[in-house]
Amino acid sequence: MLRGLKTKVFYPYSPQQVWRGLTERRSLAAWLMDNDFELQIGHKFQFRTHSLPGLDGVICCEVLEIDAPKRLAYTWQDSYMSQPSIVMWTLTPVDGGTQLQLEHRELNYVTPQLQEVRICNQRSRTPLDPINKGGTDAPFSRGLRDFNAVPQAVEAIASSSPCSPTHIGAAQILESVILHSWLNGGWNDKLDRLPNVLASFFDDNE
């Protein structure tokens, strides 16, 4: 079973242009989904889709890290997921454009120690400490960037998320259908649309 995705795509646009494609609400809606995204640490937002008829298409997210125009990370949780997953974008300037790397990982894939962390967090919740460029929390920063030491921060988000699961039984199957549709082809289809959006929204000379 596919538990995560890591892919790299080249776009013949500057990192600043690609960054805008990832962070401006109107351009996000054009290639990804309707949203209420804001480029602000700790901002909680939603993606809304109707691509899977009959299922709740709301995906709840929270911005974890901003390092413009290099890195963006946020949580990703639909109402059938038991805890959030992590989406991380990394932009690297290369000759002729930008290499965009997407990593999307389920938390269970990120860390097999989640159950132990859950037990600890039941005794003492650890508040979320998101990351912004120039922040001082180096251990958390390293953890987020290589998908280690993430669970405590994500656990804090999950406890208050409006997408926290209210279903049992069959919902575990639905989680696989929704999240894994993104991990197994869904993201690739969306990334194929991004160049057209960049071309239509932004001037070549920006």
TORTORMI-139708 format. One line per field, with one value per residue: x, y, z of N, C-alpha, C, O in turn; residue number from 1. Coordinates in Angstrom, 3 decimals, padded with zeros to 6 digits, always signed. Layout:
BEGIN
nxx c(X;...) $
nyy c(Y;...) $
nzz c(Z;...) $
caxx c(X;...) $
cayy c(Y;...) $
cazz c(Z;...) $
cxx c(X;...) $
cyy c(Y;...) $
czz c(Z;...) $
oxx c(X;...) $
oyy c(Y;...) $
ozz c(Z;...) $
resi c(NUM;...) $
//
This chain:
BEGIN
nxx c(+000.844;+000.577;+002.163;+003.133;+004.305;+006.795;+007.943;+009.449;+009.352;+010.023;+009.718;+009.525;+009.817;+010.461;+011.553;+010.105;+007.763;+006.675;+006.323;+004.299;+002.279;+001.813;+000.928;-000.883;-004.253;-006.113;-004.727;-004.111;-006.684;-007.183;-005.527;-005.432;-007.452;-010.553;-010.214;-009.283;-006.810;-004.110;-001.007;+000.434;+001.928;+000.546;-002.000;-005.217;-006.824;-008.939;-009.155;-011.407;-013.204;-014.938;-014.338;-014.618;-017.475;-020.171;-018.642;-017.301;-015.755;-014.011;-010.894;-008.903;-006.413;-003.290;-000.941;+002.445;+005.163;+007.037;+009.203;+009.934;+011.204;+011.324;+010.479;+007.546;+005.204;+002.446;-000.256;-002.532;-005.672;-008.463;-011.950;-012.071;-009.687;-007.534;-005.469;-003.581;-001.875;+001.282;+002.185;+004.750;+006.444;+009.229;+011.313;+013.699;+016.075;+017.060;+018.914;+017.223;+014.773;+012.718;+013.034;+010.585;+009.792;+007.643;+006.546;+004.476;+003.261;+001.819;+001.140;+001.525;+003.316;+005.418;+006.343;+006.819;+006.522;+004.223;+002.096;+003.270;+003.849;+001.276;+000.322;+001.983;+001.175;-001.427;-001.096;+000.294;-000.168;+001.616;+002.123;+001.564;+004.313;+004.949;+007.025;+008.907;+010.862;+014.032;+013.392;+013.835;+013.638;+015.369;+015.577;+012.908;+012.621;+014.514;+013.334;+010.820;+011.647;+012.822;+010.875;+010.859;+010.311;+007.902;+005.333;+004.302;+003.702;+001.849;-000.068;-001.160;-002.496;-004.377;-006.058;-007.732;-008.825;-011.359;-011.831;-011.446;-011.894;-015.179;-016.202;-016.335;-015.109;-016.121;-015.090;-012.345;-011.683;-012.596;-010.806;-008.511;-009.350;-009.726;-007.319;-005.329;-006.011;-004.974;-002.255;-001.674;-001.526;-003.314;-002.060;-000.106;-001.656;-002.705;-000.359;+000.415;-001.251;-000.387;+001.642;+000.150;-001.442;+000.479;+001.435;-000.800;-001.408;+000.837;+003.301;+005.988;+008.247;+008.319) $
nyy c(-001.196;+002.196;+004.606;+007.137;+010.005;+011.228;+013.501;+015.134;+018.004;+019.862;+023.277;+025.866;+028.449;+031.155;+030.724;+032.533;+032.945;+030.336;+029.968;+031.811;+030.543;+028.469;+029.673;+031.795;+032.473;+032.547;+031.477;+028.954;+027.875;+027.615;+025.559;+023.569;+023.288;+024.800;+027.168;+028.675;+029.754;+031.367;+032.993;+032.504;+031.692;+029.152;+029.581;+028.317;+026.520;+025.505;+023.113;+022.471;+020.063;+018.246;+015.901;+013.245;+011.828;+011.755;+011.628;+013.441;+016.336;+018.112;+019.274;+019.765;+022.011;+023.272;+025.849;+025.187;+025.807;+028.414;+029.558;+031.675;+032.188;+029.330;+027.109;+025.457;+024.250;+022.303;+020.891;+018.205;+017.006;+015.028;+014.366;+011.704;+010.803;+009.643;+011.102;+014.066;+014.314;+015.250;+017.854;+018.985;+021.464;+022.129;+024.428;+024.810;+026.748;+026.310;+025.920;+027.708;+027.657;+026.300;+023.699;+021.842;+020.220;+017.892;+016.522;+014.262;+012.839;+010.266;+010.290;+007.924;+006.705;+008.399;+008.207;+005.449;+005.521;+006.682;+005.771;+005.636;+008.321;+009.349;+008.330;+009.694;+012.296;+012.307;+012.627;+015.014;+017.551;+018.780;+021.994;+023.322;+024.383;+026.129;+026.782;+029.476;+031.345;+032.016;+031.292;+030.047;+027.498;+025.066;+022.145;+021.264;+022.319;+020.870;+018.395;+018.645;+019.050;+016.679;+014.883;+013.750;+013.646;+014.966;+014.200;+015.229;+017.929;+017.720;+016.151;+017.943;+019.636;+017.868;+017.355;+019.539;+019.929;+020.696;+018.679;+016.366;+012.888;+011.505;+009.131;+005.540;+002.193;+001.556;+003.973;+003.871;+002.580;+004.470;+006.507;+005.489;+005.516;+008.283;+009.750;+008.159;+008.317;+010.738;+010.322;+008.379;+009.180;+011.371;+013.796;+014.046;+014.505;+017.032;+018.575;+018.596;+020.484;+022.867;+024.385;+025.641;+027.359;+029.018;+030.227;+031.675;+033.352;+034.813;+037.109;+036.532;+037.978;+038.565) $
nzz c(+000.000;-000.860;+001.006;+001.025;-000.850;-002.998;-005.215;-008.041;-010.095;-013.024;-013.827;-016.231;-015.013;-012.735;-009.271;-007.686;-009.166;-009.274;-006.566;-006.034;-007.420;-005.689;-003.390;-003.664;-003.384;-005.531;-007.742;-006.715;-006.576;-009.262;-010.237;-008.308;-005.882;-004.712;-002.063;+001.122;+001.643;+003.365;+003.488;+006.126;+009.158;+011.131;+010.187;+009.659;+007.195;+004.413;+001.803;-000.847;-002.545;-005.136;-006.280;-005.619;-005.731;-003.409;-001.130;+001.655;+000.709;+001.951;+002.960;+005.651;+006.742;+008.097;+008.254;+008.610;+008.110;+006.630;+004.239;+002.231;-001.103;-000.885;+000.682;+001.825;+004.124;+005.238;+007.189;+006.334;+006.208;+005.846;+006.676;+007.248;+008.130;+010.686;+011.793;+010.921;+007.726;+006.200;+004.055;+002.029;+000.287;-001.762;-003.283;-005.774;-007.395;-010.758;-013.846;-016.239;-014.934;-012.334;-009.981;-008.565;-005.651;-004.247;-001.252;+000.315;+003.091;+004.997;+008.477;+009.889;+008.268;+008.465;+011.102;+013.106;+015.804;+016.708;+018.378;+020.908;+021.290;+021.328;+023.771;+025.556;+024.989;+025.870;+028.534;+028.746;+026.712;+023.924;+022.840;+019.555;+017.670;+015.204;+012.277;+011.144;+008.817;+010.124;+012.670;+016.065;+016.929;+016.432;+016.635;+016.095;+013.563;+012.025;+012.332;+011.049;+008.442;+007.595;+008.132;+010.718;+014.245;+014.115;+015.161;+017.703;+017.280;+015.174;+016.377;+018.192;+016.447;+015.344;+017.483;+017.674;+015.205;+012.790;+011.047;+012.404;+012.818;+012.849;+012.331;+012.267;+011.678;+008.553;+007.792;+007.920;+005.590;+003.777;+004.285;+003.094;+000.441;-000.136;+000.693;-000.495;-003.123;-003.809;-003.311;-005.133;-007.975;-008.052;-007.195;-009.199;-011.488;-010.865;-010.662;-013.293;-014.325;-013.360;-014.877;-016.969;-015.505;-014.334;-016.654;-017.497;-015.365;-014.583;-015.708;-017.999;-017.438;-014.751) $
caxx c(+000.000;+001.359;+002.021;+003.634;+004.674;+007.866;+008.103;+010.087;+008.876;+010.674;+008.880;+010.343;+009.435;+011.317;+011.013;+009.103;+006.507;+006.141;+005.883;+002.989;+001.326;+001.545;+000.512;-001.942;-005.530;-006.767;-003.984;-004.321;-008.001;-007.176;-004.861;-005.559;-008.818;-011.052;-009.501;-009.202;-005.413;-003.374;+000.404;+000.672;+002.183;-000.559;-003.306;-005.997;-007.577;-009.550;-009.345;-012.740;-013.257;-016.062;-013.794;-015.075;-018.896;-020.711;-017.752;-017.000;-014.581;-013.298;-009.587;-008.478;-004.957;-002.718;+000.399;+003.477;+006.471;+007.153;+010.535;+009.707;+010.358;+012.055;+009.853;+006.227;+004.686;+001.190;-000.932;-003.549;-006.515;-009.890;-012.741;-011.969;-008.330;-007.396;-004.563;-003.169;-000.654;+002.113;+002.535;+005.895;+006.918;+010.586;+011.609;+015.134;+016.369;+017.940;+019.038;+016.010;+013.521;+012.628;+012.679;+009.624;+009.671;+006.494;+006.505;+003.218;+003.449;+000.938;+001.866;+001.940;+004.506;+006.491;+006.903;+006.181;+006.418;+003.072;+001.311;+003.959;+003.668;-000.112;+000.217;+002.622;+000.393;-002.622;-000.715;+000.735;-000.189;+002.672;+001.538;+002.167;+005.306;+005.275;+008.332;+009.043;+012.265;+014.694;+012.940;+014.891;+013.398;+016.110;+015.234;+011.653;+012.854;+015.144;+012.383;+009.822;+012.215;+013.085;+009.742;+011.067;+009.934;+006.709;+004.054;+003.737;+003.097;+000.679;-001.058;-001.838;-003.422;-005.449;-006.982;-008.671;-009.194;-012.760;-011.880;-011.186;-012.853;-016.323;-016.677;-015.560;-015.379;-015.935;-014.337;-010.945;-011.572;-012.759;-009.543;-007.614;-009.849;-009.516;-005.913;-004.507;-006.275;-004.008;-000.894;-001.507;-001.924;-004.042;-001.131;+000.535;-002.608;-002.787;+000.907;+000.435;-002.048;+000.241;+002.292;-000.833;-001.857;+001.592;+001.491;-001.944;-001.517;+002.029;+004.097;+007.280;+009.338;+008.224) $
cayy c(+000.000;+003.410;+005.363;+008.489;+010.407;+012.206;+013.684;+016.378;+018.472;+021.086;+024.280;+026.941;+029.699;+031.478;+030.284;+033.485;+032.687;+029.056;+030.206;+032.455;+029.514;+027.608;+030.403;+032.761;+031.750;+032.447;+030.537;+027.626;+027.384;+027.320;+024.296;+022.561;+023.224;+025.977;+027.228;+029.958;+029.785;+032.599;+032.714;+032.930;+030.572;+028.833;+029.796;+027.119;+026.738;+024.307;+022.835;+021.899;+019.382;+017.339;+014.913;+011.912;+012.006;+011.037;+011.723;+014.786;+016.785;+019.160;+018.899;+020.780;+022.189;+024.346;+026.196;+024.864;+026.397;+029.310;+030.087;+032.134;+031.306;+028.068;+025.962;+025.636;+022.991;+022.384;+019.621;+017.835;+016.019;+014.986;+013.972;+010.270;+010.496;+009.622;+012.188;+014.757;+014.014;+016.435;+018.242;+019.893;+021.929;+022.668;+025.046;+024.956;+027.366;+025.567;+026.589;+027.786;+027.594;+025.862;+022.318;+021.797;+018.910;+017.674;+015.358;+014.112;+011.640;+009.933;+010.327;+006.568;+006.415;+009.253;+007.758;+004.284;+005.725;+007.532;+005.301;+006.051;+009.759;+009.576;+008.064;+010.815;+013.508;+012.225;+013.119;+016.405;+017.978;+019.699;+022.968;+023.438;+025.445;+026.126;+027.290;+030.525;+031.597;+032.741;+030.819;+029.572;+026.119;+024.273;+020.713;+021.044;+022.630;+019.723;+017.298;+018.854;+018.987;+015.307;+014.075;+013.119;+014.509;+015.719;+013.784;+016.025;+019.124;+017.323;+015.663;+019.113;+020.092;+016.889;+017.394;+020.646;+020.094;+020.429;+017.458;+015.196;+011.875;+011.156;+007.876;+004.363;+001.064;+001.783;+005.203;+003.541;+002.284;+005.725;+007.229;+004.982;+005.956;+009.713;+010.138;+007.414;+008.800;+011.811;+009.790;+007.464;+009.771;+012.626;+014.925;+014.169;+015.146;+018.448;+019.229;+018.775;+021.663;+024.074;+025.255;+026.470;+028.414;+029.963;+030.975;+032.573;+034.274;+035.600;+037.510;+035.850;+038.824;+038.831) $
cazz c(+000.000;-000.953;+002.241;+000.870;-002.200;-003.181;-006.652;-008.465;-011.395;-013.509;-014.475;-016.810;-014.365;-011.602;-007.981;-007.208;-009.874;-008.806;-005.189;-006.104;-007.815;-004.535;-002.194;-003.912;-003.318;-006.842;-008.579;-006.127;-006.986;-010.695;-010.579;-007.255;-005.361;-004.010;-000.793;+001.822;+002.079;+003.616;+003.733;+007.502;+010.058;+012.020;+009.556;+009.371;+005.967;+003.846;+000.387;-001.063;-003.833;-005.383;-007.217;-005.216;-005.440;-002.273;+000.022;+002.122;-000.020;+002.676;+003.495;+006.615;+006.733;+008.909;+007.781;+009.585;+007.821;+005.482;+003.953;+000.858;-001.915;-000.891;+001.337;+002.420;+004.671;+005.972;+007.433;+005.330;+006.892;+005.545;+007.839;+007.459;+008.563;+012.138;+012.125;+009.695;+006.988;+006.016;+002.689;+002.023;-001.016;-001.769;-004.572;-006.005;-008.694;-011.664;-015.143;-017.039;-014.194;-010.938;-009.655;-007.469;-005.015;-003.370;-000.375;+001.048;+003.897;+006.105;+009.736;+010.246;+007.463;+008.943;+012.365;+013.712;+017.249;+016.984;+019.510;+022.127;+021.416;+021.733;+025.200;+026.234;+024.800;+026.697;+029.859;+028.638;+025.324;+023.522;+021.908;+018.238;+017.526;+013.784;+011.919;+010.156;+008.524;+011.185;+013.960;+016.947;+017.342;+015.456;+016.605;+015.386;+012.156;+011.405;+012.321;+010.014;+007.108;+007.161;+008.571;+012.011;+015.364;+013.749;+015.723;+018.780;+016.699;+014.399;+017.330;+018.728;+015.410;+015.178;+018.607;+017.524;+013.803;+012.450;+010.256;+013.223;+012.375;+013.677;+011.778;+012.622;+010.798;+007.123;+007.566;+007.702;+004.166;+003.073;+004.401;+002.062;-000.856;-000.343;+000.755;-001.436;-004.477;-004.019;-003.322;-006.262;-009.244;-007.929;-007.187;-010.511;-012.397;-010.522;-011.001;-014.748;-014.652;-012.826;-015.871;-017.669;-014.585;-014.250;-017.911;-017.626;-014.240;-014.318;-016.866;-018.083;-016.958;-013.318) $
cxx c(+000.879;+001.099;+002.528;+004.055;+005.816;+008.123;+008.729;+009.630;+009.637;+009.644;+009.767;+009.913;+010.330;+010.723;+009.938;+007.748;+005.867;+005.614;+004.501;+001.918;+000.924;+000.858;-000.565;-003.263;-006.155;-006.051;-004.100;-005.649;-008.006;-006.544;-005.060;-007.004;-009.228;-010.481;-009.683;-007.804;-004.939;-001.950;+000.790;+000.855;+001.002;-001.933;-003.969;-006.885;-008.124;-009.401;-010.703;-012.815;-014.486;-015.626;-014.199;-016.532;-019.350;-019.863;-017.520;-015.695;-013.817;-012.003;-009.103;-006.957;-004.563;-001.283;+001.412;+004.776;+006.404;+008.597;+010.524;+011.023;+010.957;+011.254;+008.519;+005.749;+003.378;+000.644;-002.033;-004.384;-007.956;-010.620;-012.692;-010.579;-008.225;-006.400;-004.095;-001.979;+000.092;+002.396;+003.678;+006.325;+008.313;+010.909;+013.112;+015.363;+017.357;+018.004;+017.708;+014.719;+013.666;+012.338;+011.792;+009.540;+008.460;+006.716;+005.176;+003.279;+002.319;+001.757;+002.334;+003.169;+005.698;+007.143;+006.164;+006.010;+005.178;+002.298;+001.944;+003.777;+002.259;-000.285;+000.814;+001.759;-000.908;-002.342;-000.372;+000.811;+000.951;+002.099;+002.299;+003.132;+005.744;+006.583;+008.205;+010.524;+012.868;+014.252;+014.076;+014.725;+014.055;+015.749;+013.943;+011.834;+013.494;+014.153;+011.363;+010.413;+012.536;+012.050;+010.076;+010.685;+008.729;+005.504;+003.487;+003.064;+001.821;-000.427;-001.843;-002.844;-004.626;-006.486;-008.034;-009.177;-010.673;-012.918;-011.548;-012.264;-013.963;-016.894;-015.794;-015.855;-015.064;-015.137;-012.872;-010.701;-011.672;-011.492;-008.587;-008.049;-009.492;-008.037;-005.087;-004.839;-005.333;-002.595;-000.628;-002.101;-002.598;-003.147;-000.485;-000.379;-002.681;-001.514;+001.045;-000.335;-001.349;+000.917;+001.317;-001.310;-000.762;+001.656;+000.378;-002.003;-000.348;+002.783;+005.443;+008.403;+009.270;+009.408) $
cyy c(+001.245;+004.279;+006.791;+008.743;+011.402;+012.315;+015.041;+016.719;+019.746;+021.988;+025.403;+028.317;+029.912;+030.920;+031.227;+033.250;+031.382;+029.202;+030.849;+031.454;+028.605;+028.340;+031.455;+032.025;+031.524;+031.448;+029.113;+027.036;+026.961;+025.973;+023.196;+022.423;+024.592;+025.975;+028.585;+030.120;+031.209;+032.230;+033.263;+031.703;+030.381;+029.034;+028.461;+027.403;+025.417;+024.296;+022.165;+021.323;+018.496;+016.212;+013.487;+012.020;+011.148;+011.091;+013.188;+015.255;+017.900;+018.601;+020.042;+020.816;+023.282;+024.581;+025.981;+025.624;+027.251;+029.777;+030.517;+032.521;+029.909;+026.887;+026.361;+024.283;+023.246;+020.981;+019.440;+016.721;+016.119;+014.362;+012.483;+009.850;+010.596;+010.654;+012.842;+014.084;+015.335;+016.635;+019.247;+020.190;+022.514;+023.164;+025.287;+025.609;+026.523;+026.333;+026.546;+027.737;+027.130;+024.378;+022.343;+020.373;+018.902;+016.413;+015.376;+012.782;+011.477;+009.898;+008.947;+006.143;+007.192;+008.681;+006.564;+004.435;+006.519;+007.080;+005.713;+007.540;+010.082;+009.385;+009.213;+012.066;+013.485;+012.761;+014.604;+016.794;+018.952;+020.691;+023.018;+024.613;+025.485;+026.852;+028.395;+030.758;+032.435;+032.323;+030.218;+028.129;+025.173;+022.804;+020.442;+021.303;+021.459;+018.581;+017.437;+018.617;+017.569;+014.335;+013.217;+014.136;+015.380;+015.400;+014.690;+017.276;+018.784;+016.832;+016.817;+019.666;+019.167;+017.004;+018.479;+020.828;+019.837;+019.195;+016.229;+014.163;+011.636;+009.817;+006.733;+003.280;+001.380;+003.036;+004.928;+003.199;+003.566;+006.557;+006.793;+005.484;+007.418;+010.070;+009.437;+007.745;+009.954;+011.264;+008.928;+008.068;+011.122;+013.850;+015.129;+014.857;+016.651;+019.196;+019.452;+020.025;+022.958;+024.943;+026.159;+027.626;+029.464;+030.835;+032.011;+033.639;+035.244;+035.909;+036.811;+036.662;+039.135;+038.231) $
czz c(+000.000;+000.262;+002.127;-000.561;-002.124;-004.673;-006.935;-009.879;-011.758;-014.167;-015.005;-016.312;-013.157;-010.307;-007.451;-007.880;-009.407;-007.385;-005.166;-006.527;-006.674;-003.394;-002.425;-004.113;-004.695;-007.743;-008.041;-006.570;-008.445;-011.011;-009.535;-006.795;-004.846;-002.601;-000.140;+002.429;+002.340;+003.986;+005.103;+008.381;+011.003;+011.410;+009.242;+008.162;+005.457;+002.332;+000.242;-002.475;-003.916;-006.308;-006.878;-004.804;-004.264;-001.031;+000.372;+001.488;+000.650;+003.244;+004.372;+006.706;+007.723;+008.464;+008.897;+009.361;+006.564;+005.386;+002.487;+000.185;-002.011;-000.361;+001.961;+002.916;+005.398;+006.203;+006.402;+005.954;+006.415;+006.729;+008.124;+007.928;+010.078;+012.643;+010.828;+009.028;+006.795;+004.530;+002.765;+000.590;-000.860;-003.171;-004.683;-007.362;-009.489;-012.976;-015.895;-016.267;-012.761;-010.874;-008.419;-006.940;-004.092;-002.559;+000.368;+001.768;+004.900;+007.380;+010.153;+009.468;+007.993;+010.188;+012.918;+015.210;+017.641;+018.206;+020.825;+022.366;+021.869;+023.230;+025.990;+026.150;+025.577;+028.094;+029.815;+027.177;+025.055;+022.529;+020.607;+018.215;+016.080;+013.526;+010.902;+009.934;+009.635;+012.561;+014.760;+017.345;+016.353;+015.464;+015.857;+013.902;+011.439;+011.288;+011.218;+008.644;+006.673;+007.725;+009.789;+013.078;+015.053;+014.632;+016.788;+018.246;+015.962;+015.304;+017.929;+017.737;+015.330;+016.271;+018.464;+016.105;+013.580;+011.596;+011.087;+012.969;+013.376;+013.246;+012.268;+011.602;+009.361;+006.841;+007.332;+006.237;+003.361;+003.137;+003.309;+000.688;-001.109;-000.374;-000.308;-002.890;-004.817;-004.141;-004.547;-007.535;-009.142;-007.956;-008.553;-011.520;-012.137;-010.917;-012.502;-015.179;-014.261;-013.889;-016.622;-016.800;-014.457;-015.497;-018.004;-016.534;-014.143;-015.600;-016.838;-017.464;-015.475;-012.598) $
oxx c(+001.826;-000.043;+002.361;+004.150;+005.810;+008.482;+008.560;+009.532;+009.867;+008.811;+010.672;+009.676;+010.891;+009.520;+008.969;+006.707;+004.660;+004.582;+003.643;+000.785;-000.166;+000.265;-001.119;-003.364;-006.663;-006.697;-004.178;-005.737;-008.745;-006.970;-004.879;-007.715;-008.381;-010.284;-010.173;-007.648;-005.317;-001.719;+001.387;+000.038;+000.519;-002.938;-003.358;-007.604;-007.817;-009.507;-011.109;-012.527;-015.013;-016.441;-014.137;-016.813;-018.972;-020.302;-017.539;-014.647;-013.037;-012.008;-008.914;-006.301;-005.385;-000.504;+001.263;+005.422;+005.796;+009.145;+011.038;+011.881;+011.082;+011.344;+008.375;+005.874;+003.212;+001.016;-002.417;-003.880;-008.595;-009.989;-013.218;-010.323;-008.762;-006.469;-004.199;-001.191;-000.398;+002.798;+003.586;+006.541;+008.564;+010.795;+013.721;+014.902;+018.372;+017.244;+017.153;+013.648;+014.605;+011.504;+012.203;+009.252;+008.284;+007.036;+004.802;+003.341;+001.918;+002.929;+003.422;+003.966;+006.832;+008.368;+004.966;+005.410;+005.078;+001.876;+001.241;+003.575;+002.054;-000.956;+000.231;+001.628;-001.443;-003.237;-000.705;+001.748;+001.219;+001.627;+003.508;+002.807;+006.795;+007.171;+007.482;+011.347;+012.293;+014.680;+015.141;+015.584;+013.379;+015.617;+013.871;+011.268;+013.057;+014.123;+011.061;+009.758;+012.520;+012.290;+009.623;+010.730;+008.554;+004.687;+002.278;+001.983;+000.816;-001.604;-003.047;-003.921;-005.764;-007.671;-009.110;-009.892;-011.211;-014.034;-011.383;-013.442;-013.733;-017.946;-014.639;-016.744;-013.899;-014.558;-012.213;-009.633;-010.944;-011.136;-007.933;-007.208;-009.005;-007.553;-004.239;-004.037;-004.942;-001.827;+000.522;-003.057;-002.471;-003.434;-000.336;+000.068;-002.715;-001.575;+001.717;-000.103;-001.683;+000.781;+001.629;-001.551;-001.042;+001.902;+000.588;-002.577;-000.513;+002.890;+005.977;+009.402;+010.093;+009.512) $
oyy c(+001.334;+004.653;+007.577;+007.824;+012.307;+011.331;+015.985;+015.848;+020.603;+021.540;+025.851;+029.230;+028.959;+030.666;+030.781;+033.347;+031.327;+028.628;+030.470;+031.510;+028.034;+027.705;+031.968;+031.087;+030.441;+030.659;+028.164;+025.853;+026.054;+025.302;+022.017;+021.535;+025.444;+024.915;+029.527;+030.560;+032.140;+031.266;+034.333;+030.783;+031.341;+028.698;+027.582;+028.401;+024.351;+025.329;+021.383;+022.003;+018.049;+015.639;+012.607;+012.279;+009.984;+010.649;+014.060;+014.646;+018.584;+017.577;+021.161;+019.775;+024.102;+023.639;+026.519;+026.042;+026.866;+030.325;+029.814;+033.123;+029.363;+025.784;+027.438;+023.281;+024.258;+020.023;+020.374;+015.625;+017.160;+013.887;+012.036;+008.659;+011.524;+011.051;+012.245;+013.387;+016.398;+015.703;+020.244;+019.280;+023.299;+022.413;+025.890;+025.091;+026.076;+027.276;+025.477;+027.771;+027.508;+023.862;+022.810;+019.438;+019.795;+015.359;+016.380;+011.725;+012.431;+009.523;+008.805;+005.330;+006.714;+008.676;+006.664;+003.567;+006.984;+007.917;+006.098;+007.975;+010.974;+010.179;+009.662;+012.806;+014.543;+013.285;+015.357;+016.410;+019.843;+020.283;+022.789;+025.704;+024.941;+027.454;+028.267;+030.403;+033.444;+032.923;+029.914;+027.579;+024.551;+022.226;+019.500;+020.592;+021.090;+017.877;+016.467;+018.046;+017.284;+013.130;+012.076;+015.343;+016.431;+016.297;+014.917;+017.647;+019.480;+017.069;+016.700;+020.116;+019.629;+016.776;+018.378;+021.791;+018.867;+018.702;+015.144;+014.515;+011.572;+009.404;+006.946;+003.429;+001.466;+003.165;+005.679;+003.493;+003.753;+007.233;+007.620;+005.838;+007.755;+010.630;+010.057;+007.482;+010.125;+011.708;+008.766;+007.536;+011.944;+014.825;+016.263;+015.690;+017.447;+020.309;+020.389;+020.561;+024.026;+026.164;+027.321;+028.729;+030.663;+032.038;+033.104;+034.708;+036.371;+035.056;+036.530;+036.101;+039.904;+038.347) $
ozz c(+000.782;+000.530;+003.060;-001.375;-001.291;-005.320;-006.163;-010.744;-010.906;-014.955;-014.301;-017.103;-012.617;-010.244;-006.837;-007.231;-009.172;-007.038;-004.369;-006.048;-006.679;-002.521;-001.453;-004.903;-004.985;-008.432;-008.820;-006.898;-008.828;-011.951;-009.840;-007.266;-004.575;-002.007;-000.762;+003.568;+001.629;+004.715;+005.222;+008.354;+011.603;+012.037;+008.634;+008.123;+005.991;+001.671;+001.101;-003.460;-002.897;-007.031;-007.736;-003.633;-004.136;+000.030;-000.496;+001.701;-000.013;+003.927;+003.894;+006.742;+008.131;+008.316;+009.995;+010.322;+005.564;+006.342;+001.617;+000.830;-003.107;-000.900;+002.540;+002.212;+006.080;+005.525;+005.698;+006.202;+006.560;+007.673;+009.143;+008.104;+010.683;+013.806;+009.757;+009.667;+007.174;+003.834;+003.481;-000.211;+000.055;-004.140;-003.799;-008.378;-008.954;-013.193;-016.148;-016.874;-012.060;-011.616;-007.357;-007.686;-003.264;-003.109;+000.972;+001.139;+005.566;+007.366;+010.711;+009.936;+007.975;+010.305;+013.180;+015.844;+018.776;+019.004;+021.760;+023.500;+022.692;+023.888;+026.977;+027.125;+025.912;+028.758;+030.731;+026.476;+025.861;+021.467;+020.557;+018.684;+015.740;+014.425;+009.915;+010.778;+010.044;+013.547;+014.222;+018.033;+015.533;+014.385;+015.068;+013.071;+010.349;+010.279;+010.522;+007.774;+005.476;+007.796;+009.882;+012.840;+015.670;+014.840;+016.793;+018.701;+016.105;+015.032;+018.153;+018.127;+015.257;+016.027;+019.053;+015.827;+014.114;+011.431;+010.529;+012.907;+014.584;+013.733;+012.639;+010.764;+008.974;+005.763;+006.613;+005.699;+002.386;+002.172;+002.674;-000.139;-002.188;-001.357;-000.950;-003.787;-005.972;-004.994;-004.954;-008.099;-010.051;-008.650;-009.009;-012.309;-013.075;-011.440;-012.935;-016.262;-014.774;-013.817;-016.884;-017.290;-014.469;-015.409;-018.531;-016.741;-013.676;-016.482;-015.765;-017.014;-014.979;-011.377) $
resi c(1;2;3;4;5;6;7;8;9;10;11;12;13;14;15;16;17;18;19;20;21;22;23;24;25;26;27;28;29;30;31;32;33;34;35;36;37;38;39;40;41;42;43;44;45;46;47;48;49;50;51;52;53;54;55;56;57;58;59;60;61;62;63;64;65;66;67;68;69;70;71;72;73;74;75;76;77;78;79;80;81;82;83;84;85;86;87;88;89;90;91;92;93;94;95;96;97;98;99;100;101;102;103;104;105;106;107;108;109;110;111;112;113;114;115;116;117;118;119;120;121;122;123;124;125;126;127;128;129;130;131;132;133;134;135;136;137;138;139;140;141;142;143;144;145;146;147;148;149;150;151;152;153;154;155;156;157;158;159;160;161;162;163;164;165;166;167;168;169;170;171;172;173;174;175;176;177;178;179;180;181;182;183;184;185;186;187;188;189;190;191;192;193;194;195;196;197;198;199;200;201;202;203;204;205;206) $
//
